[in-house]
Amino acid sequence: MDRFLSIEAFVRVAETSSFAEAARQLGVTGSVITNRVQQLEKFVEAPLFHRSTRHVRLSDVGEAFYRECADVVGRVNDLTDQMRGLRATPTGKLRIQVLPGFGLDHFGAPLAEFSRRYPAIQVDIIVNDRVVDPIEEGFDVAFQIFAPISESLIERRLFPVRRLFCAAPSYLQAHGTPSHPRDLLQHNTALYSGYPSRNRWTMTRGDETVEMELPGTIRSNSVHLLRDYAITGAAVVCLPTLVASAALLDGTLVPILPDYDLSHLSFAAVYPETQRQSLKVRALVEFLAEWLGPEPKWDVPLIERGWIR
């Protein structure tokens, strides 16, 4: 029995609650994972999992054993990466998830430079706006606007995600321009369905705070679709500036209620504790922090015009 491979298989099954998913992530067959776990159970002389046709969960022995084994696997992976780092640049496959708002409009250029700087890293990118647990789904790092869903995950915030209500000039000519947040209740609105606050909206101006329910005539999980929908003159939309900035600057869209502030979200790198010292994860996160700088380039001209703060 290769003790480390068996421990690694055990840890991956414990984290994913699935023998099949553990096999997929480790690039082996399901029977290999099953055999490795069985060998480990025979070695410790105790069952590590309770198995049924639908569920896999840790036994009491497995719970206690997992904490130590996860630390061992993390340390071995860290040490391996560090030894590689003494001899060469980071290598290996880097599987990431990224939000469409950033991935479709702003990730291409930094990704090209990152790949040039670290040619030995193979990057596998999934673009979607689902809230994921990187451990369960086998991502090395996820870039998202939501807080980590597990205490075993680390969050590194990279930039604020500012939002603005906006509309096409043709819509405002036909329907008028809202002068107060509650005026939005009388307008056609198209809203992103994935904001953490859901239908609850809070806007502030000085000492004034306005809270309201704004369900939206149209809802979508695609901010790009909402931007294009607004450009046709169909509705007022609330968009993150990383998607709306270009249209606002060329006048295709017009900011609405810029004197009122919406709470900022945070675009963050979220990754498992076991990846804290991973050279390839650290290389990507630090590279993006350097590339983006203290203020995202798409926000700077909007800040200069006083549309956002």
C-alpha positions as CSV (number, residue, x, y, z in Angstrom):
1,M,0.0,0.0,0.0
2,D,1.2,3.5,-0.9
3,R,0.2,5.1,2.3
4,F,0.3,8.7,1.0
5,L,-1.8,7.9,-2.0
6,S,-4.3,6.1,0.2
7,I,-4.5,9.1,2.6
8,E,-4.9,11.5,-0.3
9,A,-7.8,9.4,-1.7
10,F,-9.4,9.3,1.7
11,V,-9.1,13.1,2.1
12,R,-10.5,13.8,-1.3
13,V,-13.5,11.5,-0.7
14,A,-14.1,13.1,2.7
15,E,-14.1,16.6,1.1
16,T,-16.3,15.8,-1.9
17,S,-18.5,13.2,-0.2
18,S,-18.2,11.2,-3.4
19,F,-15.9,8.3,-4.5
20,A,-16.6,9.2,-8.1
21,E,-15.8,12.9,-7.8
22,A,-12.6,12.1,-5.9
23,A,-11.6,9.8,-8.7
24,R,-12.3,12.5,-11.3
25,Q,-10.3,15.1,-9.4
26,L,-7.3,12.8,-8.9
27,G,-7.5,11.5,-12.5
28,V,-7.9,7.8,-11.6
29,T,-10.7,5.3,-11.9
30,G,-13.3,4.8,-9.2
31,S,-12.1,1.4,-8.4
32,V,-8.6,2.8,-7.6
33,I,-10.1,5.2,-5.1
34,T,-12.2,2.5,-3.5
35,N,-9.2,0.1,-3.3
36,R,-7.0,2.8,-1.7
37,V,-9.6,3.7,0.9
38,Q,-10.2,0.1,1.7
39,Q,-6.5,-0.5,2.2
40,L,-6.3,2.4,4.5
41,E,-9.3,1.2,6.5
42,K,-7.6,-2.2,6.8
43,F,-4.4,-0.5,7.9
44,V,-6.2,1.5,10.7
45,E,-8.5,-1.4,11.5
46,A,-11.6,0.7,11.4
47,P,-14.3,1.9,8.9
48,L,-13.6,5.5,7.8
49,F,-16.9,6.1,6.0
50,H,-20.6,5.2,6.4
51,R,-21.7,4.3,2.8
52,S,-25.1,4.0,1.3
53,T,-26.4,4.1,-2.3
54,R,-26.9,7.8,-2.0
55,H,-24.6,9.2,0.6
56,V,-21.0,8.9,1.8
57,R,-20.2,10.4,5.2
58,L,-17.3,10.1,7.7
59,S,-17.5,7.7,10.6
60,D,-16.5,8.9,14.0
61,V,-13.1,7.4,13.4
62,G,-13.0,9.0,10.0
63,E,-13.9,12.5,11.4
64,A,-10.9,12.4,13.8
65,F,-8.6,10.9,11.2
66,Y,-9.6,13.4,8.5
67,R,-8.4,16.5,10.4
68,E,-4.9,15.0,10.7
69,C,-4.8,13.6,7.2
70,A,-5.9,16.9,5.5
71,D,-3.1,18.6,7.3
72,V,-0.6,16.0,6.1
73,V,-1.8,16.2,2.4
74,G,-1.7,20.0,2.5
75,R,1.8,20.0,4.0
76,V,3.1,17.5,1.4
77,N,1.6,19.5,-1.5
78,D,3.1,22.7,-0.1
79,L,6.5,21.1,0.4
80,T,6.4,19.8,-3.2
81,D,5.5,23.2,-4.6
82,Q,8.2,24.8,-2.5
83,M,10.8,22.4,-3.8
84,R,9.7,23.0,-7.4
85,G,10.0,26.7,-6.6
86,L,13.6,26.3,-5.7
87,R,14.4,24.9,-9.1
88,A,11.9,26.5,-11.5
89,T,8.8,28.5,-11.9
90,P,5.4,27.2,-10.7
91,T,4.1,24.2,-12.7
92,G,1.1,22.1,-13.0
93,K,-2.6,22.4,-13.8
94,L,-4.6,25.3,-12.2
95,R,-8.3,24.9,-12.3
96,I,-10.3,28.1,-11.6
97,Q,-13.8,29.5,-11.7
98,V,-14.5,33.1,-12.5
99,L,-17.5,35.3,-12.7
100,P,-18.7,36.2,-16.3
101,G,-18.6,40.0,-15.5
102,F,-14.9,39.8,-15.0
103,G,-14.1,36.8,-17.1
104,L,-15.7,38.0,-20.4
105,D,-14.6,41.6,-20.4
106,H,-11.4,41.9,-18.3
107,F,-9.6,38.6,-17.9
108,G,-8.3,38.0,-21.4
109,A,-5.4,40.5,-21.2
110,P,-4.1,39.6,-17.8
111,L,-4.5,35.8,-18.6
112,A,-2.3,36.3,-21.7
113,E,0.4,38.0,-19.6
114,F,0.1,35.5,-16.8
115,S,0.6,32.6,-19.3
116,R,3.6,34.3,-20.8
117,R,5.1,34.8,-17.4
118,Y,4.3,31.3,-16.2
119,P,4.3,29.1,-19.3
120,A,4.6,25.8,-17.2
121,I,1.1,26.4,-15.6
122,Q,-1.8,24.9,-17.5
123,V,-5.0,26.9,-16.8
124,D,-8.4,25.3,-16.9
125,I,-11.1,28.1,-16.6
126,I,-14.8,27.7,-15.9
127,V,-16.9,30.9,-16.4
128,N,-20.1,31.1,-14.5
129,D,-21.7,33.0,-11.6
130,R,-22.6,30.1,-9.4
131,V,-21.5,30.2,-5.8
132,V,-19.1,27.3,-5.5
133,D,-17.2,25.4,-2.8
134,P,-13.8,25.0,-4.4
135,I,-13.1,21.9,-2.3
136,E,-16.2,20.0,-3.3
137,E,-16.0,21.0,-7.0
138,G,-12.2,20.6,-7.4
139,F,-11.2,24.2,-8.1
140,D,-7.9,25.5,-7.0
141,V,-9.3,29.0,-6.7
142,A,-12.7,30.7,-7.4
143,F,-13.1,34.3,-8.2
144,Q,-16.5,35.6,-6.9
145,I,-18.4,38.4,-5.2
146,F,-19.8,36.2,-2.5
147,A,-18.4,35.5,0.9
148,P,-16.8,32.0,1.3
149,I,-19.4,29.4,2.2
150,S,-17.1,27.4,4.4
151,E,-14.8,28.3,7.2
152,S,-12.1,26.1,5.6
153,L,-11.8,28.6,2.7
154,I,-9.6,31.6,2.5
155,E,-10.7,34.9,1.0
156,R,-8.3,37.4,-0.7
157,R,-10.2,40.6,-1.7
158,L,-8.9,42.1,-5.0
159,F,-11.1,45.1,-5.8
160,P,-14.5,46.7,-5.0
161,V,-17.4,45.9,-7.3
162,R,-19.3,49.2,-7.6
163,R,-22.8,49.4,-9.1
164,L,-24.9,52.0,-10.9
165,F,-28.4,52.3,-12.0
166,C,-28.4,53.4,-15.7
167,A,-30.5,53.5,-18.8
168,A,-30.3,54.4,-22.5
169,P,-31.0,58.1,-23.4
170,S,-34.0,56.9,-25.5
171,Y,-35.6,55.3,-22.4
172,L,-35.2,58.4,-20.3
173,Q,-36.6,60.6,-23.1
174,A,-39.7,58.4,-23.3
175,H,-40.2,57.7,-19.5
176,G,-38.4,60.5,-17.7
177,T,-35.4,60.4,-15.4
178,P,-35.8,59.2,-11.8
179,S,-34.8,61.8,-9.2
180,H,-35.2,59.7,-6.1
181,P,-34.7,56.0,-5.5
182,R,-38.4,55.3,-4.9
183,D,-39.1,56.7,-8.4
184,L,-37.6,53.4,-9.7
185,L,-40.7,51.7,-8.5
186,Q,-42.6,53.4,-11.3
187,H,-40.2,52.3,-14.0
188,N,-39.4,49.2,-16.0
189,T,-36.4,47.7,-14.3
190,A,-34.1,44.8,-15.3
191,L,-32.0,43.4,-12.5
192,Y,-29.3,40.9,-11.9
193,S,-30.7,37.9,-9.9
194,G,-27.4,37.0,-8.3
195,Y,-26.8,40.0,-6.0
196,P,-26.5,38.7,-2.4
197,S,-29.2,41.2,-1.2
198,R,-31.7,39.7,-3.6
199,N,-34.7,42.1,-4.0
200,R,-33.7,44.3,-1.1
201,W,-32.0,47.6,-2.1
202,T,-30.4,50.2,0.2
203,M,-29.2,53.5,-1.2
204,T,-27.6,56.3,0.8
205,R,-26.9,60.0,0.2
206,G,-25.3,61.8,3.2
207,D,-27.5,61.1,6.2
208,E,-30.4,59.8,4.0
209,T,-30.9,56.1,3.7
210,V,-33.5,54.6,1.4
211,E,-34.5,51.0,1.8
212,M,-37.0,49.3,-0.6
213,E,-38.1,46.2,-2.4
214,L,-37.3,46.3,-6.1
215,P,-38.1,43.0,-7.7
216,G,-37.6,44.0,-11.3
217,T,-39.7,43.5,-14.4
218,I,-36.9,41.4,-15.9
219,R,-34.4,39.4,-13.9
220,S,-31.4,37.5,-15.2
221,N,-28.2,35.9,-14.0
222,S,-26.3,37.6,-16.9
223,V,-25.2,41.2,-16.5
224,H,-24.1,41.2,-20.1
225,L,-27.6,40.4,-21.3
226,L,-29.0,43.1,-19.0
227,R,-26.5,45.7,-20.4
228,D,-27.5,44.9,-23.9
229,Y,-31.2,44.9,-23.0
230,A,-30.8,48.4,-21.5
231,I,-29.0,49.7,-24.5
232,T,-32.1,49.0,-26.6
233,G,-34.0,51.5,-24.5
234,A,-36.2,48.9,-22.8
235,A,-35.5,49.5,-19.1
236,V,-33.5,50.9,-16.2
237,V,-30.9,48.4,-15.1
238,C,-28.4,48.2,-12.2
239,L,-25.1,47.1,-13.5
240,P,-21.6,46.6,-12.0
241,T,-19.3,49.2,-13.4
242,L,-16.9,46.5,-14.7
243,V,-19.6,45.7,-17.2
244,A,-21.2,49.1,-17.8
245,S,-18.2,51.4,-17.8
246,A,-17.5,51.5,-21.5
247,A,-21.2,52.1,-22.4
248,L,-21.4,54.9,-19.7
249,L,-18.3,56.6,-21.0
250,D,-19.5,56.7,-24.7
251,G,-23.0,57.8,-23.8
252,T,-24.8,54.6,-24.8
253,L,-26.0,54.4,-21.2
254,V,-26.6,57.3,-18.8
255,P,-26.0,57.1,-15.0
256,I,-29.2,57.4,-12.9
257,L,-29.1,58.7,-9.3
258,P,-25.3,59.0,-9.1
259,D,-25.7,61.1,-5.9
260,Y,-27.0,57.9,-4.2
261,D,-24.5,55.2,-3.2
262,L,-25.2,51.5,-3.4
263,S,-23.1,49.3,-1.1
264,H,-20.0,47.9,-2.7
265,L,-19.4,44.2,-3.2
266,S,-15.9,42.7,-3.2
267,F,-14.4,40.7,-6.0
268,A,-12.3,38.1,-4.2
269,A,-10.1,35.0,-4.7
270,V,-11.5,32.1,-2.6
271,Y,-9.5,29.0,-2.2
272,P,-9.1,26.0,0.2
273,E,-6.9,26.3,3.3
274,T,-4.7,23.5,1.8
275,Q,-3.9,25.9,-1.2
276,R,-2.6,28.7,1.1
277,Q,1.1,28.0,0.2
278,S,0.4,26.6,-3.3
279,L,2.9,28.4,-5.6
280,K,0.6,28.4,-8.7
281,V,-2.4,29.7,-6.7
282,R,-0.2,32.3,-5.0
283,A,1.3,33.3,-8.4
284,L,-2.1,33.9,-10.0
285,V,-3.6,35.8,-7.1
286,E,-0.6,38.0,-6.6
287,F,-0.3,38.6,-10.3
288,L,-4.0,39.8,-10.5
289,A,-3.5,42.0,-7.5
290,E,-0.6,43.6,-9.2
291,W,-2.3,43.9,-12.6
292,L,-5.5,45.5,-11.2
293,G,-3.7,48.0,-8.9
294,P,-5.3,50.1,-6.2
295,E,-8.3,51.1,-8.4
296,P,-9.7,49.1,-11.3
297,K,-9.0,50.9,-14.6
298,W,-12.7,50.9,-15.6
299,D,-13.7,52.8,-12.4
300,V,-11.1,55.6,-12.6
301,P,-12.9,57.7,-15.3
302,L,-16.2,57.2,-13.5
303,I,-14.8,58.4,-10.2
304,E,-13.3,61.4,-12.0
305,R,-16.8,62.3,-13.3
306,G,-18.3,61.9,-9.8
307,W,-20.6,59.1,-10.9
308,I,-19.2,56.7,-8.3
309,R,-17.2,56.9,-5.1
